[in-house]
Amino acid sequence: MPDVISSVRLACAAAAALALAVTAGCAGTTSAGGHGHATGSAAPASAATARPSSSSAASPRNVRGELAFVAYGKLYLRGGPAGGPRQVVLPELAYAPAWSADGRWLAVEVSSPPPASQPYLRTPATLWLVTAAGTGARPLTPASWQVSGFSWAPDRDQLAVTAYLPQAPQARSYLTAAVAPTGQPRILITGGYLTEPGWSPDGRRLAVGLGTFTGGQWHSALDVLSVTGGAPAVVTATTQNVLELAGWWPDGQGLLYWLDYQGSASIAADGLPLDSVALGGRPPRTLVPAMLVHGSWLAFSPHGTALAAVSGANRVIWSGGKQITLCVTAGPCTPVAQPAGVVSVGPSWSPGGTAIVFARLSASGPFGPNGHADFSPYWITRWEATSRLWTVGASGSGARPVAGAGPGAVDPVWGRDGSLLFVRDDSLWLLPPGAATATRLTGPLGALSGEAYYRTYYGYVPYSQLFAWTLS
């Protein structure tokens, strides 16, 4: 699923391609990068001089599963057949690595850095494929495709890819295709605008948001496609708005989506409602009145029909009263209680679906309503230092801190073996089940420095797009 940066970039790309009157929204997105480094903060490290190191306690054989991560724009593999950390040589910057269901393949976006004058400009991205050993890196999509989203099938080595075609006629500017490690891509649907594709839990169908701009307004629908071909089935549709796919219900009987009012990137940046619609014609309903469109802020239970979302609007990450909200896709939503002066983000479910882990950070002092913190690396680092990991039961009760993660832990991922993988101090750490303390695996990632700095957004750092774990 997309983070808010991807979503806004796609909206801006669609606006540019179709000459839409949403220039102000796109300009607002670009201006988000205007916050410079704080006075007295350290100069960013250079990708040419920085290389991730490993803890002596975390040899490759102690890494649970296989880990792919991006550090200073370069892709590394660790664990499994790659050993590592092993750098994968790619022609430009790596982003958004993702493992296939069987762990044989890694897909990753490769793109050039944006110009310094337009740090939020999305440069053309090509999808590349790498073996689990870190060998055989090769492009998987044509150079004419600007990849805007992709996902692996849950049960086989096949990808769904959505791409923008800058040179195509306006009415055919986007496509979604089925792509395999071998063979030619098979185009499934084309349109003026298509969201990132989502596989059904059984791997037989794909869902996409399809948008066209005609008659001075948007027309948008959520479509379900068969990967073997055939006409799409419309699940729900709207006029004047854009429907951004968020995912499938865990049982495959419905879809979740964000309703983007008037296709406005500026409105979307401050949060959109999360809606749910069942397959079969029943009317949609709103689960969360507003949330930011960050992929790591929406987590589906491994079993059943529950999900955890980060509710709360306002593009500034520490504003808007953001908190974990637990929902049943066919039932009510309940916010997890939290004290004043904090926000809670980044939920991840336990393997059995009985608990959720998340990060809780300061929303007071310099990060409060009258605070003076900006979005420089200095202040983002200070804010992340206030973070602690917490767990709560699937019912929303019994919240308690995760002592072993230590201070400053963010973006936790709960592995199938009960381990917790998370970011702390610009590095990746692992807390095995039952362990008293976490082990540093590798770092630094350079998430606030050099090539990676442009991806921050009003204090949000897309760490979830910098690593992939076969146990997640």
Number of C-alpha atoms within 10 A of each C-alpha: 22 22 18 22 22 20 23 26 20 23 26 28 19 25 22 15 20 18 13 17 13 18 16 13 20 22 14 14 22 19 12 16 20 13 12 11 16 14 8 7 11 11 10 15 15 13 17 8 7 14 18 19 14 20 12 9 11 16 15 20 12 10 18 20 18 21 28 27 29 28 27 27 24 23 25 22 25 28 21 18 14 21 18 18 22 16 20 20 14 17 10 14 20 30 23 22 26 25 27 20 16 11 17 14 18 23 26 27 24 25 21 16 19 15 11 9 10 13 19 25 19 21 16 21 25 22 27 19 23 22 18 23 20 23 14 12 16 14 18 21 20 12 13 15 20 22 26 27 25 27 20 25 22 17 13 12 18 18 21 25 26 27 27 28 19 18 11 13 12 18 15 17 20 27 22 27 21 22 20 17 17 9 8 13 18 15 16 21 21 18 17 23 29 32 30 27 28 26 23 23 18 12 17 14 17 23 26 28 26 26 26 21 23 12 7 9 15 19 20 24 23 26 20 22 20 15 17 10 12 10 11 16 14 18 20 20 16 14 16 15 20 30 29 29 27 26 27 24 24 20 14 17 15 20 26 23 23 25 22 22 18 17 29 22 27 22 17 27 25 18 24 24 22 25 21 23 23 20 17 11 10 11 11 17 14 17 23 23 13 23 26 27 29 22 20 22 23 24 19 22 22 16 14 13 18 21 25 26 29 28 27 24 22 20 22 17 22 25 19 20 18 25 24 28 23 26 21 16 26 15 9 11 18 15 17 19 12 15 6 10 16 20 24 26 26 26 30 29 28 23 19 11 17 14 20 28 25 28 27 25 22 22 23 16 12 15 22 16 13 9 11 10 18 18 23 22 23 18 19 19 16 16 20 22 17 17 22 21 27 19 21 19 17 20 13 18 12 11 16 12 16 19 13 17 26 16 16 22 27 27 22 29 27 22 22 16 14 17 21 23 27 25 25 22 17 20 20 25 24 25 21 19 12 9 12 12 15 20 20 22 25 22 23 19 27 23 24 21 18 16 22 23 18 20 20 21 21 20 21 18 21 21 22 21 19 23 24 22 20 20 20 19
